[in-house]
Every structure is written in C-alpha cells, then in structure tokens.
Amino acid sequence: MLQGKHIVLGITGSIAAYKACLIIRLLIKQGAEVQVVITPAGREFITPITLSTLTRKPVICDFFNHQDGTWNSHVDLGLWADAMLIAPATASTIGKMAHGVADNMLITTYLSMKAPVFIAPAMDLDMYAHPATRRNLDTLHWAGNRIIEPASGELASHLVGKGRMEEPDKIIEALEEFFSERQELKGKKIVITAGPTYEKIDPVRFIGNYSSGKMGYALAEACANRGAEVILVSGPVSLSTHHPSIKRIDVESADEMYEATVHAFQEANAAILCAAVADYRPENKAEQKIKREKDEELLLRLVANKDIAAALGSMKKDGQVLVGFALETQNGVQHATGKLERKNLDFIVLNSLSDAGAGFRCDTNKVSILERNGLITEYALKSKTEVAGDIVNKLVDYLR
C-alpha cells in the first residue's frame, strides 16, 4: 500500500518522540520514502543522527543550514509528499497549526502541504480534554486534516487516561487505509443535502433548527474520496468543502433546496438526504420587521413545505438509489420504517436525540441503518467522519 510513497514525518517535543523510530522503520519496510521534519523541542527528545540513520536522509529542523546557508524549502516538501504525518503532535504544535503560527519549519511545511495530513496527538489527559485543545483539533479536522485519536492508558505523568499517542502499527494502518481506499464510486454522481433551512418570518427573523451540517459535509467528503462527483446542496452553515470533486450549491429556504435537489437528482446515480429541512414555513412573510406593539401574542399561520424525499422517491428511476435520514425523539424504528416505505427510499439512517453525543451540534453520531427488507444494522457512537464511512459503504453495496 505504501510502496513508493513519499511521507513527511513531523516530530514534536513529546516523550512519545521515541516512537517515531518505530514509525520510520515500519514505513520504510513497506517501501515508503521518509523525510523527517523536527521541531527544536523535538530534538531534545530524540537526536537527528538517530533519525537520519533510519531514513538515510538529513533531518530538517531549521529554515536554513547554519554552516553553508542552504535553504530548506518547505514549499518543495509540500509538493514532494504524498502524505504528511505529525507524530507525536503536542498541544503546542496543534495550536500553532490551527492558527497558522508559522514560527518553525514543521508548521511552514504543514501550511505548504498539498497532500493529506495525518495528526497523532500526544499529551497528558487534562491537556487533551481541555476546551482549547478540543477546539484546535476541531479546527484542524474541519480543515480537512485526519486526526488519529490517541489511546487511553498510563501516561508520562503516571496518570491513566486518554492522551497517549496511538501505537505505531495503528498509525501505519491509518495511512494504509487511506492509500488503499478503492474508488468504488468513480464515475458516479451523488447528490447530498446538508444543514438546516431558514424560513423567513420577516427580514430579521426566521424559523430554523440546530443543524450544523457536519454530517452532510462528512458524507460529501467521504463520497468524493471514493471517486464520486458530488453535488452538495447546502443550507446556511459555517463549514467549508475541501475535495475538488465537490460542487457546492448554497440555498437558504426549503423551496430553494427542493428546486436545486430535484434538478440535480435527474442526472444523478444516488441522493443522500441529510439536511434538516423545515416542514413548515410562514404563509406570509412580512416585508418589514414586525414590531412588538401592545399585543401580547403574535400568531403565525404555517403552511407545509414541499417534501423533497417524497418528490425524489416518486421520480426515482431504475438504478438510482435514494437514502434518507430520520432524527427521532421517540419510537424511532417505527417512524423511520414508515418514512422508508412512504417515500420510496432504499434505506434510511436513523438517529435519536435521546442518545448522548448524537444529533445536532455534535462531532459524533450514533446511527442505525434500516433497509426495505427489514434488516436493521446498529452502529456504535463514532465520529461523524467514521459514520459517513459506514453510510457510504452501504451506498456502495446498493450501487454495485
């Protein structure tokens, strides 16, 4: 899987730096070429001569060679690499990466990197759990980086908890999995809806919901990584897409999402309806801001929006696959099964607000997939990126 791959290995100032030697050996054993970039703090834990002996390449630490003035080009490294792996990644380096603080060679290389970046955090359990660290990791994740979650166990502080860098063999497995991803969806066009819709009451108020769009965007990236051309119809969210095969169409209202999705589905192989679309909208939208007068009540008459899933289910042709989502608070299987049948879906993804860590505004999700043959597959709580992989695996089975 890694034969002939160019890997930039970033090493930072952590006691886990000694494991970099094992990572290098495993990479080279699989035929990869490794270039080490180390921070000044990293050199305090492991010597460049050890690393250069293993890689058969000079270790890069500074922007230039102090003896002859030779410049180490971070730009060239960004173009040379097939992947960058930062292991171990300290809280300090993670913070600098998240905020673009380019004060050492490793960070400038990261900022110049054209290839995928893998980050293996290593720190004490309280540092890893700190809100600042969590925000920084979230920032890096949503910028398209792949986080290799640390393991739980005894730490350098002799405390026990999550924060220990994942073992080298597991890190190599993550790289192998990335490079072995098959392009099962190559040549397929997938329509994905994501995020909320806003139904205007007046120029400053609207009816909406808590959807962040994270699940839909994770699905878009997962499909694109498997070779698909993705049409992402997105409600108003503060997320970005990263894969060049994703075409994003921004909409605001349910009507706008309906028109864009129905149009895109006509030439698509599949659609995944992940958006939290408003079921109702105000019958009349005020042209000016509604003022609060003496009346203690404001009555809004709501009318139903067009049903996107039902429309696509009725127009679905042979060979097309339609996937729905159901977020329920009670009787989830019963309600999801009814929606599956009524709207002519091929399968439906059920999640529940009663499950901790699932639903809106979370980076994790816990889902079940219900199929028309009655099969129900339940999945454990996972990151939304991992959940997206599970859903796309099921989609691939239907498109074969």
Helices and strands as residue ranges (DSSP letters): E 6-11, G 15-18, H 19-29, E 33-38, G 42-44, H 48-55, H 74-80, E 83-89, H 91-99, H 105-112, E 117-121, H 125-129, H 131-142, E 146-147, E 151-154, E 160-164, H 168-179, E 189-194, E 199-200, E 206-207, H 214-225, E 229-234, E 246-250, H 254-265, E 270-273, E 280-282, E 302-304, H 308-315, E 321-328, H 332-342, E 347-352, E 364-365, E 367-371, E 376-378, E 382-383, H 384-399
